[in-house]
Every structure is written in C-alpha cells, then in structure tokens.
Amino acid sequence: MRKITTLPTLALIVLAASSQVGHARSIQDDGLARSDFGAYPPDYKALVRSWSEQNLSHPEALQFGHVSRPRREWTLKNTAKVYGWSVCAMITAPNAYGEDTGPQTVWFLIHAGKVVDIRQSDTISPGHFVNCSDGSAPATG
C-alpha cells in the first residue's frame, strides 16, 4: 500500500519541480539583458514628427499632443523579437478625405535613430500590450 501512495506523490513532486525550473529558466533566459535596444534616442520627438509628416495624410494639418519619454520595449515582426525604445504620441491628423479624426494615440518603436514599427492599437503582440508610461534616460557615467 505504501508503494502506491509514494508513486503518485513522487510524480507530483517531479512535475512541480520541473514546472518551477522551466518558469525560472524562461525568466532568466528571455534575452532582455543581452538585447540590443540601440542608443537612447534624445531626438525622439523629432523622429516621431518626421515619421508622421512623411507617412500620414495631410502633414500640414498634423497636431501633436503629449509625447511620452522613451522606455525600453520589444515587439514581434513575423516571429522575431525586435528591440528598441517605445514612445507614445497623441496625434490629431485628418483622414484621407481631410476630415478631422480627433486625437489618436500612436505607439512608435525607435531603434538606431529610426522608427522601426508603429501601432494604433492597445496590443503590441499577442498578450503584450502598449505601455504609454514615461520612461527615463539611462544613467550615464
């Protein structure tokens, strides 16, 4: 009788231990510490404005509200992670017909001095959501 009780208990212990080890490994090996976010973009507002003027309808009518300070972030392109600096901007831009659409939040990912991705939704990738909180410049020293 003791062997029957011990075997299921041992199996549960092994399963619990393996799930704990797998979880700890995924946190440690997610690659963020070794990832290339690129240099902090001190000219992030100019990059957002330039991209918007080149890619949105009626650039002469664009109005910019708050632009958050950059924070480290990543997104998925196809299945590869792309790292950079995340910025949210409140932009009022007319649509293609010239009609005012009101302010919209646009999420930008900046890497190596260029906008490499944008989103106009709350989701960056499945289960990964836009965070428009202000970041801070990395310490220099």
Chimera marker file (.cmm) of the C-alpha trace (Angstrom):
<marker_set name="trace">
<marker id="1" x="0.000" y="0.000" z="0.000" r="1" g="1" b="0" radius="0.5"/>
<marker id="2" x="2.841" y="2.334" z="0.747" r="1" g="1" b="0" radius="0.5"/>
<marker id="3" x="4.311" y="1.999" z="-2.778" r="1" g="1" b="0" radius="0.5"/>
<marker id="4" x="1.020" y="3.010" z="-4.391" r="1" g="1" b="0" radius="0.5"/>
<marker id="5" x="0.863" y="6.191" z="-2.288" r="1" g="1" b="0" radius="0.5"/>
<marker id="6" x="4.536" y="7.020" z="-2.799" r="1" g="1" b="0" radius="0.5"/>
<marker id="7" x="4.489" y="6.774" z="-6.597" r="1" g="1" b="0" radius="0.5"/>
<marker id="8" x="1.756" y="9.401" z="-7.196" r="1" g="1" b="0" radius="0.5"/>
<marker id="9" x="3.347" y="11.675" z="-4.580" r="1" g="1" b="0" radius="0.5"/>
<marker id="10" x="6.740" y="11.358" z="-6.251" r="1" g="1" b="0" radius="0.5"/>
<marker id="11" x="5.203" y="12.089" z="-9.649" r="1" g="1" b="0" radius="0.5"/>
<marker id="12" x="3.571" y="15.251" z="-8.313" r="1" g="1" b="0" radius="0.5"/>
<marker id="13" x="6.854" y="16.415" z="-6.780" r="1" g="1" b="0" radius="0.5"/>
<marker id="14" x="8.722" y="15.867" z="-10.053" r="1" g="1" b="0" radius="0.5"/>
<marker id="15" x="6.041" y="17.720" z="-12.043" r="1" g="1" b="0" radius="0.5"/>
<marker id="16" x="6.009" y="20.631" z="-9.611" r="1" g="1" b="0" radius="0.5"/>
<marker id="17" x="9.810" y="20.871" z="-9.620" r="1" g="1" b="0" radius="0.5"/>
<marker id="18" x="10.047" y="20.755" z="-13.417" r="1" g="1" b="0" radius="0.5"/>
<marker id="19" x="7.424" y="23.477" z="-13.827" r="1" g="1" b="0" radius="0.5"/>
<marker id="20" x="9.268" y="25.668" z="-11.307" r="1" g="1" b="0" radius="0.5"/>
<marker id="21" x="12.607" y="25.132" z="-13.061" r="1" g="1" b="0" radius="0.5"/>
<marker id="22" x="11.090" y="25.814" z="-16.504" r="1" g="1" b="0" radius="0.5"/>
<marker id="23" x="9.479" y="29.017" z="-15.260" r="1" g="1" b="0" radius="0.5"/>
<marker id="24" x="12.680" y="30.285" z="-13.639" r="1" g="1" b="0" radius="0.5"/>
<marker id="25" x="14.637" y="29.497" z="-16.787" r="1" g="1" b="0" radius="0.5"/>
<marker id="26" x="12.262" y="31.400" z="-19.065" r="1" g="1" b="0" radius="0.5"/>
<marker id="27" x="12.560" y="34.493" z="-16.883" r="1" g="1" b="0" radius="0.5"/>
<marker id="28" x="16.350" y="34.317" z="-16.843" r="1" g="1" b="0" radius="0.5"/>
<marker id="29" x="16.782" y="33.378" z="-20.492" r="1" g="1" b="0" radius="0.5"/>
<marker id="30" x="14.349" y="35.825" z="-22.061" r="1" g="1" b="0" radius="0.5"/>
<marker id="31" x="17.349" y="37.664" z="-23.515" r="1" g="1" b="0" radius="0.5"/>
<marker id="32" x="16.347" y="41.148" z="-22.384" r="1" g="1" b="0" radius="0.5"/>
<marker id="33" x="19.586" y="41.764" z="-20.501" r="1" g="1" b="0" radius="0.5"/>
<marker id="34" x="21.593" y="40.921" z="-23.629" r="1" g="1" b="0" radius="0.5"/>
<marker id="35" x="19.248" y="42.554" z="-26.137" r="1" g="1" b="0" radius="0.5"/>
<marker id="36" x="20.227" y="45.407" z="-28.407" r="1" g="1" b="0" radius="0.5"/>
<marker id="37" x="17.759" y="48.221" z="-27.755" r="1" g="1" b="0" radius="0.5"/>
<marker id="38" x="20.029" y="50.678" z="-29.527" r="1" g="1" b="0" radius="0.5"/>
<marker id="39" x="21.140" y="54.006" z="-28.114" r="1" g="1" b="0" radius="0.5"/>
<marker id="40" x="18.645" y="56.132" z="-26.200" r="1" g="1" b="0" radius="0.5"/>
<marker id="41" x="17.034" y="58.481" z="-28.770" r="1" g="1" b="0" radius="0.5"/>
<marker id="42" x="17.344" y="62.028" z="-27.375" r="1" g="1" b="0" radius="0.5"/>
<marker id="43" x="15.668" y="63.342" z="-30.554" r="1" g="1" b="0" radius="0.5"/>
<marker id="44" x="12.609" y="61.071" z="-30.169" r="1" g="1" b="0" radius="0.5"/>
<marker id="45" x="10.091" y="63.912" z="-30.612" r="1" g="1" b="0" radius="0.5"/>
<marker id="46" x="11.705" y="64.946" z="-33.909" r="1" g="1" b="0" radius="0.5"/>
<marker id="47" x="11.728" y="61.297" z="-35.083" r="1" g="1" b="0" radius="0.5"/>
<marker id="48" x="8.008" y="60.924" z="-34.286" r="1" g="1" b="0" radius="0.5"/>
<marker id="49" x="7.184" y="64.204" z="-36.028" r="1" g="1" b="0" radius="0.5"/>
<marker id="50" x="9.294" y="63.368" z="-39.089" r="1" g="1" b="0" radius="0.5"/>
<marker id="51" x="7.790" y="59.877" z="-39.469" r="1" g="1" b="0" radius="0.5"/>
<marker id="52" x="4.272" y="61.275" z="-39.088" r="1" g="1" b="0" radius="0.5"/>
<marker id="53" x="4.836" y="64.037" z="-41.646" r="1" g="1" b="0" radius="0.5"/>
<marker id="54" x="6.199" y="61.528" z="-44.162" r="1" g="1" b="0" radius="0.5"/>
<marker id="55" x="3.575" y="58.812" z="-43.629" r="1" g="1" b="0" radius="0.5"/>
<marker id="56" x="0.251" y="60.382" z="-42.613" r="1" g="1" b="0" radius="0.5"/>
<marker id="57" x="-2.245" y="62.198" z="-44.828" r="1" g="1" b="0" radius="0.5"/>
<marker id="58" x="-2.224" y="65.998" z="-44.819" r="1" g="1" b="0" radius="0.5"/>
<marker id="59" x="1.084" y="66.536" z="-42.980" r="1" g="1" b="0" radius="0.5"/>
<marker id="60" x="0.446" y="70.283" z="-42.912" r="1" g="1" b="0" radius="0.5"/>
<marker id="61" x="-2.548" y="69.730" z="-40.625" r="1" g="1" b="0" radius="0.5"/>
<marker id="62" x="-0.918" y="67.393" z="-38.060" r="1" g="1" b="0" radius="0.5"/>
<marker id="63" x="-1.201" y="68.419" z="-34.443" r="1" g="1" b="0" radius="0.5"/>
<marker id="64" x="0.917" y="66.818" z="-31.741" r="1" g="1" b="0" radius="0.5"/>
<marker id="65" x="-0.063" y="66.493" z="-28.107" r="1" g="1" b="0" radius="0.5"/>
<marker id="66" x="1.843" y="64.701" z="-25.376" r="1" g="1" b="0" radius="0.5"/>
<marker id="67" x="4.769" y="62.515" z="-26.466" r="1" g="1" b="0" radius="0.5"/>
<marker id="68" x="5.938" y="60.118" z="-23.763" r="1" g="1" b="0" radius="0.5"/>
<marker id="69" x="9.609" y="59.782" z="-22.897" r="1" g="1" b="0" radius="0.5"/>
<marker id="70" x="11.223" y="56.639" z="-24.384" r="1" g="1" b="0" radius="0.5"/>
<marker id="71" x="11.252" y="53.365" z="-22.492" r="1" g="1" b="0" radius="0.5"/>
<marker id="72" x="12.850" y="50.038" z="-23.456" r="1" g="1" b="0" radius="0.5"/>
<marker id="73" x="10.441" y="47.764" z="-25.270" r="1" g="1" b="0" radius="0.5"/>
<marker id="74" x="10.165" y="44.981" z="-27.834" r="1" g="1" b="0" radius="0.5"/>
<marker id="75" x="7.717" y="43.818" z="-30.467" r="1" g="1" b="0" radius="0.5"/>
<marker id="76" x="7.360" y="40.865" z="-32.801" r="1" g="1" b="0" radius="0.5"/>
<marker id="77" x="7.955" y="41.144" z="-36.529" r="1" g="1" b="0" radius="0.5"/>
<marker id="78" x="6.943" y="37.857" z="-38.062" r="1" g="1" b="0" radius="0.5"/>
<marker id="79" x="8.209" y="35.652" z="-35.217" r="1" g="1" b="0" radius="0.5"/>
<marker id="80" x="11.392" y="37.547" z="-34.325" r="1" g="1" b="0" radius="0.5"/>
<marker id="81" x="11.665" y="39.947" z="-31.401" r="1" g="1" b="0" radius="0.5"/>
<marker id="82" x="12.673" y="43.476" z="-32.365" r="1" g="1" b="0" radius="0.5"/>
<marker id="83" x="14.012" y="45.672" z="-29.561" r="1" g="1" b="0" radius="0.5"/>
<marker id="84" x="14.056" y="49.428" z="-29.270" r="1" g="1" b="0" radius="0.5"/>
<marker id="85" x="12.686" y="52.448" z="-27.443" r="1" g="1" b="0" radius="0.5"/>
<marker id="86" x="8.919" y="52.812" z="-27.104" r="1" g="1" b="0" radius="0.5"/>
<marker id="87" x="7.214" y="56.209" z="-27.404" r="1" g="1" b="0" radius="0.5"/>
<marker id="88" x="3.508" y="57.078" z="-27.425" r="1" g="1" b="0" radius="0.5"/>
<marker id="89" x="2.279" y="60.249" z="-29.103" r="1" g="1" b="0" radius="0.5"/>
<marker id="90" x="-1.133" y="61.908" z="-29.184" r="1" g="1" b="0" radius="0.5"/>
<marker id="91" x="-1.586" y="62.917" z="-32.801" r="1" g="1" b="0" radius="0.5"/>
<marker id="92" x="-4.515" y="64.654" z="-34.438" r="1" g="1" b="0" radius="0.5"/>
<marker id="93" x="-4.436" y="64.054" z="-38.165" r="1" g="1" b="0" radius="0.5"/>
<marker id="94" x="-7.110" y="64.379" z="-40.835" r="1" g="1" b="0" radius="0.5"/>
<marker id="95" x="-8.028" y="61.152" z="-42.608" r="1" g="1" b="0" radius="0.5"/>
<marker id="96" x="-7.533" y="60.665" z="-46.356" r="1" g="1" b="0" radius="0.5"/>
<marker id="97" x="-10.721" y="62.699" z="-47.015" r="1" g="1" b="0" radius="0.5"/>
<marker id="98" x="-9.453" y="65.643" z="-44.950" r="1" g="1" b="0" radius="0.5"/>
<marker id="99" x="-11.921" y="65.010" z="-42.112" r="1" g="1" b="0" radius="0.5"/>
<marker id="100" x="-10.752" y="65.624" z="-38.542" r="1" g="1" b="0" radius="0.5"/>
<marker id="101" x="-10.463" y="62.345" z="-36.635" r="1" g="1" b="0" radius="0.5"/>
<marker id="102" x="-9.618" y="63.789" z="-33.227" r="1" g="1" b="0" radius="0.5"/>
<marker id="103" x="-6.557" y="62.885" z="-31.186" r="1" g="1" b="0" radius="0.5"/>
<marker id="104" x="-5.300" y="59.315" z="-31.547" r="1" g="1" b="0" radius="0.5"/>
<marker id="105" x="-2.647" y="57.510" z="-29.529" r="1" g="1" b="0" radius="0.5"/>
<marker id="106" x="0.092" y="56.159" z="-31.770" r="1" g="1" b="0" radius="0.5"/>
<marker id="107" x="2.801" y="53.831" z="-30.427" r="1" g="1" b="0" radius="0.5"/>
<marker id="108" x="6.268" y="54.057" z="-32.013" r="1" g="1" b="0" radius="0.5"/>
<marker id="109" x="9.288" y="51.768" z="-31.652" r="1" g="1" b="0" radius="0.5"/>
<marker id="110" x="12.593" y="53.531" z="-32.325" r="1" g="1" b="0" radius="0.5"/>
<marker id="111" x="15.893" y="51.750" z="-32.938" r="1" g="1" b="0" radius="0.5"/>
<marker id="112" x="19.167" y="53.196" z="-34.216" r="1" g="1" b="0" radius="0.5"/>
<marker id="113" x="17.657" y="56.620" z="-34.859" r="1" g="1" b="0" radius="0.5"/>
<marker id="114" x="14.729" y="55.327" z="-36.958" r="1" g="1" b="0" radius="0.5"/>
<marker id="115" x="11.088" y="54.444" z="-36.376" r="1" g="1" b="0" radius="0.5"/>
<marker id="116" x="11.022" y="50.668" z="-36.951" r="1" g="1" b="0" radius="0.5"/>
<marker id="117" x="7.403" y="49.915" z="-36.008" r="1" g="1" b="0" radius="0.5"/>
<marker id="118" x="4.145" y="51.640" z="-35.124" r="1" g="1" b="0" radius="0.5"/>
<marker id="119" x="0.806" y="50.561" z="-33.670" r="1" g="1" b="0" radius="0.5"/>
<marker id="120" x="-2.510" y="52.323" z="-33.358" r="1" g="1" b="0" radius="0.5"/>
<marker id="121" x="-3.986" y="49.688" z="-31.081" r="1" g="1" b="0" radius="0.5"/>
<marker id="122" x="-3.525" y="48.640" z="-27.464" r="1" g="1" b="0" radius="0.5"/>
<marker id="123" x="-1.651" y="45.480" z="-28.441" r="1" g="1" b="0" radius="0.5"/>
<marker id="124" x="1.978" y="45.251" z="-29.498" r="1" g="1" b="0" radius="0.5"/>
<marker id="125" x="1.840" y="41.479" z="-29.959" r="1" g="1" b="0" radius="0.5"/>
<marker id="126" x="-0.414" y="38.747" z="-28.547" r="1" g="1" b="0" radius="0.5"/>
<marker id="127" x="-0.502" y="39.145" z="-24.764" r="1" g="1" b="0" radius="0.5"/>
<marker id="128" x="1.888" y="42.118" z="-24.915" r="1" g="1" b="0" radius="0.5"/>
<marker id="129" x="0.233" y="45.495" z="-24.507" r="1" g="1" b="0" radius="0.5"/>
<marker id="130" x="1.215" y="49.085" z="-25.230" r="1" g="1" b="0" radius="0.5"/>
<marker id="131" x="2.514" y="50.941" z="-22.182" r="1" g="1" b="0" radius="0.5"/>
<marker id="132" x="2.492" y="54.716" z="-22.612" r="1" g="1" b="0" radius="0.5"/>
<marker id="133" x="4.144" y="55.452" z="-19.274" r="1" g="1" b="0" radius="0.5"/>
<marker id="134" x="7.117" y="57.785" z="-19.399" r="1" g="1" b="0" radius="0.5"/>
<marker id="135" x="10.488" y="56.087" z="-19.418" r="1" g="1" b="0" radius="0.5"/>
<marker id="136" x="13.715" y="57.632" z="-18.280" r="1" g="1" b="0" radius="0.5"/>
<marker id="137" x="17.043" y="58.164" z="-19.940" r="1" g="1" b="0" radius="0.5"/>
<marker id="138" x="19.649" y="55.570" z="-18.978" r="1" g="1" b="0" radius="0.5"/>
<marker id="139" x="22.213" y="56.697" z="-16.433" r="1" g="1" b="0" radius="0.5"/>
<marker id="140" x="25.441" y="57.882" z="-17.961" r="1" g="1" b="0" radius="0.5"/>
<marker id="141" x="28.553" y="57.593" z="-16.132" r="1" g="1" b="0" radius="0.5"/>
<link id1="1" id2="2" r="1" g="1" b="0" radius="0.2"/>
<link id1="2" id2="3" r="1" g="1" b="0" radius="0.2"/>
<link id1="3" id2="4" r="1" g="1" b="0" radius="0.2"/>
<link id1="4" id2="5" r="1" g="1" b="0" radius="0.2"/>
<link id1="5" id2="6" r="1" g="1" b="0" radius="0.2"/>
<link id1="6" id2="7" r="1" g="1" b="0" radius="0.2"/>
<link id1="7" id2="8" r="1" g="1" b="0" radius="0.2"/>
<link id1="8" id2="9" r="1" g="1" b="0" radius="0.2"/>
<link id1="9" id2="10" r="1" g="1" b="0" radius="0.2"/>
<link id1="10" id2="11" r="1" g="1" b="0" radius="0.2"/>
<link id1="11" id2="12" r="1" g="1" b="0" radius="0.2"/>
<link id1="12" id2="13" r="1" g="1" b="0" radius="0.2"/>
<link id1="13" id2="14" r="1" g="1" b="0" radius="0.2"/>
<link id1="14" id2="15" r="1" g="1" b="0" radius="0.2"/>
<link id1="15" id2="16" r="1" g="1" b="0" radius="0.2"/>
<link id1="16" id2="17" r="1" g="1" b="0" radius="0.2"/>
<link id1="17" id2="18" r="1" g="1" b="0" radius="0.2"/>
<link id1="18" id2="19" r="1" g="1" b="0" radius="0.2"/>
<link id1="19" id2="20" r="1" g="1" b="0" radius="0.2"/>
<link id1="20" id2="21" r="1" g="1" b="0" radius="0.2"/>
<link id1="21" id2="22" r="1" g="1" b="0" radius="0.2"/>
<link id1="22" id2="23" r="1" g="1" b="0" radius="0.2"/>
<link id1="23" id2="24" r="1" g="1" b="0" radius="0.2"/>
<link id1="24" id2="25" r="1" g="1" b="0" radius="0.2"/>
<link id1="25" id2="26" r="1" g="1" b="0" radius="0.2"/>
<link id1="26" id2="27" r="1" g="1" b="0" radius="0.2"/>
<link id1="27" id2="28" r="1" g="1" b="0" radius="0.2"/>
<link id1="28" id2="29" r="1" g="1" b="0" radius="0.2"/>
<link id1="29" id2="30" r="1" g="1" b="0" radius="0.2"/>
<link id1="30" id2="31" r="1" g="1" b="0" radius="0.2"/>
<link id1="31" id2="32" r="1" g="1" b="0" radius="0.2"/>
<link id1="32" id2="33" r="1" g="1" b="0" radius="0.2"/>
<link id1="33" id2="34" r="1" g="1" b="0" radius="0.2"/>
<link id1="34" id2="35" r="1" g="1" b="0" radius="0.2"/>
<link id1="35" id2="36" r="1" g="1" b="0" radius="0.2"/>
<link id1="36" id2="37" r="1" g="1" b="0" radius="0.2"/>
<link id1="37" id2="38" r="1" g="1" b="0" radius="0.2"/>
<link id1="38" id2="39" r="1" g="1" b="0" radius="0.2"/>
<link id1="39" id2="40" r="1" g="1" b="0" radius="0.2"/>
<link id1="40" id2="41" r="1" g="1" b="0" radius="0.2"/>
<link id1="41" id2="42" r="1" g="1" b="0" radius="0.2"/>
<link id1="42" id2="43" r="1" g="1" b="0" radius="0.2"/>
<link id1="43" id2="44" r="1" g="1" b="0" radius="0.2"/>
<link id1="44" id2="45" r="1" g="1" b="0" radius="0.2"/>
<link id1="45" id2="46" r="1" g="1" b="0" radius="0.2"/>
<link id1="46" id2="47" r="1" g="1" b="0" radius="0.2"/>
<link id1="47" id2="48" r="1" g="1" b="0" radius="0.2"/>
<link id1="48" id2="49" r="1" g="1" b="0" radius="0.2"/>
<link id1="49" id2="50" r="1" g="1" b="0" radius="0.2"/>
<link id1="50" id2="51" r="1" g="1" b="0" radius="0.2"/>
<link id1="51" id2="52" r="1" g="1" b="0" radius="0.2"/>
<link id1="52" id2="53" r="1" g="1" b="0" radius="0.2"/>
<link id1="53" id2="54" r="1" g="1" b="0" radius="0.2"/>
<link id1="54" id2="55" r="1" g="1" b="0" radius="0.2"/>
<link id1="55" id2="56" r="1" g="1" b="0" radius="0.2"/>
<link id1="56" id2="57" r="1" g="1" b="0" radius="0.2"/>
<link id1="57" id2="58" r="1" g="1" b="0" radius="0.2"/>
<link id1="58" id2="59" r="1" g="1" b="0" radius="0.2"/>
<link id1="59" id2="60" r="1" g="1" b="0" radius="0.2"/>
<link id1="60" id2="61" r="1" g="1" b="0" radius="0.2"/>
<link id1="61" id2="62" r="1" g="1" b="0" radius="0.2"/>
<link id1="62" id2="63" r="1" g="1" b="0" radius="0.2"/>
<link id1="63" id2="64" r="1" g="1" b="0" radius="0.2"/>
<link id1="64" id2="65" r="1" g="1" b="0" radius="0.2"/>
<link id1="65" id2="66" r="1" g="1" b="0" radius="0.2"/>
<link id1="66" id2="67" r="1" g="1" b="0" radius="0.2"/>
<link id1="67" id2="68" r="1" g="1" b="0" radius="0.2"/>
<link id1="68" id2="69" r="1" g="1" b="0" radius="0.2"/>
<link id1="69" id2="70" r="1" g="1" b="0" radius="0.2"/>
<link id1="70" id2="71" r="1" g="1" b="0" radius="0.2"/>
<link id1="71" id2="72" r="1" g="1" b="0" radius="0.2"/>
<link id1="72" id2="73" r="1" g="1" b="0" radius="0.2"/>
<link id1="73" id2="74" r="1" g="1" b="0" radius="0.2"/>
<link id1="74" id2="75" r="1" g="1" b="0" radius="0.2"/>
<link id1="75" id2="76" r="1" g="1" b="0" radius="0.2"/>
<link id1="76" id2="77" r="1" g="1" b="0" radius="0.2"/>
<link id1="77" id2="78" r="1" g="1" b="0" radius="0.2"/>
<link id1="78" id2="79" r="1" g="1" b="0" radius="0.2"/>
<link id1="79" id2="80" r="1" g="1" b="0" radius="0.2"/>
<link id1="80" id2="81" r="1" g="1" b="0" radius="0.2"/>
<link id1="81" id2="82" r="1" g="1" b="0" radius="0.2"/>
<link id1="82" id2="83" r="1" g="1" b="0" radius="0.2"/>
<link id1="83" id2="84" r="1" g="1" b="0" radius="0.2"/>
<link id1="84" id2="85" r="1" g="1" b="0" radius="0.2"/>
<link id1="85" id2="86" r="1" g="1" b="0" radius="0.2"/>
<link id1="86" id2="87" r="1" g="1" b="0" radius="0.2"/>
<link id1="87" id2="88" r="1" g="1" b="0" radius="0.2"/>
<link id1="88" id2="89" r="1" g="1" b="0" radius="0.2"/>
<link id1="89" id2="90" r="1" g="1" b="0" radius="0.2"/>
<link id1="90" id2="91" r="1" g="1" b="0" radius="0.2"/>
<link id1="91" id2="92" r="1" g="1" b="0" radius="0.2"/>
<link id1="92" id2="93" r="1" g="1" b="0" radius="0.2"/>
<link id1="93" id2="94" r="1" g="1" b="0" radius="0.2"/>
<link id1="94" id2="95" r="1" g="1" b="0" radius="0.2"/>
<link id1="95" id2="96" r="1" g="1" b="0" radius="0.2"/>
<link id1="96" id2="97" r="1" g="1" b="0" radius="0.2"/>
<link id1="97" id2="98" r="1" g="1" b="0" radius="0.2"/>
<link id1="98" id2="99" r="1" g="1" b="0" radius="0.2"/>
<link id1="99" id2="100" r="1" g="1" b="0" radius="0.2"/>
<link id1="100" id2="101" r="1" g="1" b="0" radius="0.2"/>
<link id1="101" id2="102" r="1" g="1" b="0" radius="0.2"/>
<link id1="102" id2="103" r="1" g="1" b="0" radius="0.2"/>
<link id1="103" id2="104" r="1" g="1" b="0" radius="0.2"/>
<link id1="104" id2="105" r="1" g="1" b="0" radius="0.2"/>
<link id1="105" id2="106" r="1" g="1" b="0" radius="0.2"/>
<link id1="106" id2="107" r="1" g="1" b="0" radius="0.2"/>
<link id1="107" id2="108" r="1" g="1" b="0" radius="0.2"/>
<link id1="108" id2="109" r="1" g="1" b="0" radius="0.2"/>
<link id1="109" id2="110" r="1" g="1" b="0" radius="0.2"/>
<link id1="110" id2="111" r="1" g="1" b="0" radius="0.2"/>
<link id1="111" id2="112" r="1" g="1" b="0" radius="0.2"/>
<link id1="112" id2="113" r="1" g="1" b="0" radius="0.2"/>
<link id1="113" id2="114" r="1" g="1" b="0" radius="0.2"/>
<link id1="114" id2="115" r="1" g="1" b="0" radius="0.2"/>
<link id1="115" id2="116" r="1" g="1" b="0" radius="0.2"/>
<link id1="116" id2="117" r="1" g="1" b="0" radius="0.2"/>
<link id1="117" id2="118" r="1" g="1" b="0" radius="0.2"/>
<link id1="118" id2="119" r="1" g="1" b="0" radius="0.2"/>
<link id1="119" id2="120" r="1" g="1" b="0" radius="0.2"/>
<link id1="120" id2="121" r="1" g="1" b="0" radius="0.2"/>
<link id1="121" id2="122" r="1" g="1" b="0" radius="0.2"/>
<link id1="122" id2="123" r="1" g="1" b="0" radius="0.2"/>
<link id1="123" id2="124" r="1" g="1" b="0" radius="0.2"/>
<link id1="124" id2="125" r="1" g="1" b="0" radius="0.2"/>
<link id1="125" id2="126" r="1" g="1" b="0" radius="0.2"/>
<link id1="126" id2="127" r="1" g="1" b="0" radius="0.2"/>
<link id1="127" id2="128" r="1" g="1" b="0" radius="0.2"/>
<link id1="128" id2="129" r="1" g="1" b="0" radius="0.2"/>
<link id1="129" id2="130" r="1" g="1" b="0" radius="0.2"/>
<link id1="130" id2="131" r="1" g="1" b="0" radius="0.2"/>
<link id1="131" id2="132" r="1" g="1" b="0" radius="0.2"/>
<link id1="132" id2="133" r="1" g="1" b="0" radius="0.2"/>
<link id1="133" id2="134" r="1" g="1" b="0" radius="0.2"/>
<link id1="134" id2="135" r="1" g="1" b="0" radius="0.2"/>
<link id1="135" id2="136" r="1" g="1" b="0" radius="0.2"/>
<link id1="136" id2="137" r="1" g="1" b="0" radius="0.2"/>
<link id1="137" id2="138" r="1" g="1" b="0" radius="0.2"/>
<link id1="138" id2="139" r="1" g="1" b="0" radius="0.2"/>
<link id1="139" id2="140" r="1" g="1" b="0" radius="0.2"/>
<link id1="140" id2="141" r="1" g="1" b="0" radius="0.2"/>
</marker_set>
